[in-house]
Amino acid sequence: MTEVRHIYRPARGMYLSITRRGKVKEILKNWPQKTFGLSALRTAAGSLALATSATNGAGIPIGKLQLYTACAGVPPQYLLPMYLDAGTNNEQYLHDPLYLGMHKTRPATADLYSFVDEFVEAVQEVFPKCCIHFEDWTGADAVHLLQRYRDKYCVYNDDVQGTAGITLAGMINAAKLKGTKLKDEKYLFLGAGSAGIGLADLLCSALVAQGVTLEEAQSRVYMFDINGLLEASRTDLLDFQKPYAHQHAPTRDFCRGY
């Protein structure tokens, strides 16, 4: 039986390999539309369920940008689906002769970020009004790359910011239905990846707007991941998870009150 990933479809976006380092600006200039507003950027290094499709998932940025046209009326000629190939750690694809991406494992983080730096800086020169939409990066990369560029360039991460925005809107309206405010509640998250942290950070911003300090806002948020409650004694936490690791006994019981 032919697997879906073995069905070749003509490209409807741009594929950029890390082997083209040093020539990214020249490659971007090959795109026939010389001004565009949004670029959905995806990499083979992603860890989400869809991201494990590696280069075979190039349809994801295409679909994301179609939403800009369908829901916001952005002319499609101003949208560029972009796929960065820096290798994959998926052993099945590495040994599949029909896999279209690079048959190399993911590089070290510093090496990958250097490549993304070149891409982002090239976009500023070739397409100076472009907003770069990051999609389906690993949790750590999603947060760190957003922090890396957000104060310098127009960038957006759907998994971190888009999910957070729509969920917070629901939480605000839920509080209104209860007759309370967000600052009156405590919050327990099941999941502490990029999406969960993005929501927690945005929620804390909303709590600060309601008059509490950032530290007090963070103290109201508890997070649970595959290894249990985020608490101060854990040594496996990433930098952006630590503000939500409070003084608490270790536990894997999600139903326990906090």
Residue pairs with C-beta under 8 A, 6 or more apart in sequence:
4 56
5 53
5 56
5 98
5 99
6 98
8 100
9 59
11 58
12 62
12 81
13 58
13 61
13 62
13 80
13 81
13 82
13 83
14 27
14 28
14 31
14 80
14 81
14 82
14 83
15 55
15 58
15 83
15 85
16 24
16 27
16 82
16 83
16 84
16 85
16 119
17 84
17 85
17 86
17 102
18 84
18 85
18 86
18 87
18 102
18 107
18 112
18 115
19 102
20 27
21 114
21 115
21 118
22 118
24 118
24 119
24 122
25 122
25 125
25 126
28 122
28 123
28 126
28 127
29 126
31 80
33 77
33 78
33 80
34 127
35 78
35 127
35 129
36 77
36 78
36 79
36 80
36 127
36 130
37 74
37 78
37 79
37 129
37 130
37 131
38 65
38 68
38 74
38 78
38 79
38 80
38 130
38 131
38 132
38 133
39 79
39 80
39 81
39 82
39 123
39 127
39 130
39 131
39 132
39 133
40 60
40 61
40 62
40 64
40 65
40 79
40 80
40 81
40 82
40 133
40 135
41 61
41 82
41 83
41 84
41 119
41 132
41 133
41 134
41 135
42 51
42 57
42 58
42 60
42 61
42 82
42 83
42 84
42 135
42 136
42 137
43 83
43 84
43 85
43 86
43 112
43 136
43 137
43 141
44 54
44 55
44 84
44 85
44 86
44 87
44 88
44 101
44 102
44 106
45 51
45 86
45 87
45 88
45 89
45 106
45 112
45 137
45 138
45 141
46 52
46 57
46 136
46 137
46 138
47 138
47 139
48 136
48 159
50 57
50 60
50 136
51 57
51 60
51 136
51 137
51 138
52 90
53 60
54 88
54 90
54 93
54 99
54 101
55 83
55 85
55 88
55 93
55 99
55 100
55 101
55 102
56 93
56 99
56 100
56 101
57 136
58 81
58 83
60 135
60 136
61 81
61 82
61 83
61 133
61 135
62 81
64 81
64 133
64 135
64 158
65 76
65 79
65 80
65 81
65 133
66 76
68 74
68 79
69 75
69 76
69 79
80 127
80 130
84 115
84 116
84 119
85 101
85 102
86 102
86 106
86 107
86 112
86 115
87 101
87 102
87 104
87 105
87 106
87 107
88 94
88 101
88 102
88 105
88 106
89 105
89 106
93 99
93 101
93 103
94 103
94 104
94 105
106 112
107 115
109 141
112 141
113 144
113 145
113 148
116 145
120 132
120 149
120 153
120 155
123 130
123 132
123 153
124 130
124 153
130 154
131 154
131 155
131 156
132 149
132 153
132 154
132 155
132 156
133 155
133 156
133 157
133 158
134 142
134 145
134 146
134 155
134 156
134 157
134 158
134 159
135 157
135 158
135 159
136 159
137 145
137 157
137 159
137 194
138 194
139 193
139 194
139 197
139 238
140 194
140 238
142 157
142 159
142 160
142 194
143 160
143 194
143 197
143 198
143 238
143 240
144 240
145 155
145 157
146 155
146 157
146 160
146 161
149 155
156 162
157 194
157 198
159 194
159 195
159 198
160 194
160 195
160 197
160 198
161 198
161 202
163 195
163 198
163 199
164 195
164 198
164 199
164 201
164 202
164 203
165 202
167 199
168 199
168 202
168 203
168 206
171 182
171 203
172 182
172 206
175 181
175 182
175 184
175 185
181 210
182 203
182 206
182 207
182 210
183 207
183 210
183 211
183 212
183 217
183 220
185 220
186 220
186 221
186 222
186 258
187 200
187 203
187 220
187 221
187 222
188 222
188 223
188 224
188 254
188 258
189 196
189 199
189 200
189 221
189 222
189 223
189 224
190 224
190 254
191 223
191 224
191 225
192 223
192 224
192 225
192 230
192 241
192 244
193 225
196 223
197 223
197 240
197 241
197 244
200 218
200 221
200 223
200 244
203 217
203 221
204 214
204 217
204 218
204 221
207 216
207 217
207 220
208 214
208 217
218 243
218 244
219 246
221 244
222 229
222 230
222 244
222 246
222 248
222 258
223 229
223 230
223 241
223 244
224 230
224 254
227 234
227 236
227 252
228 234
228 250
228 251
228 252
229 248
229 250
229 251
229 252
229 258
230 237
230 241
230 244
230 245
230 246
231 245
231 246
231 247
231 248
231 249
231 250
231 251
232 245
232 246
232 247
232 248
233 250
234 245
234 250
237 245
248 258
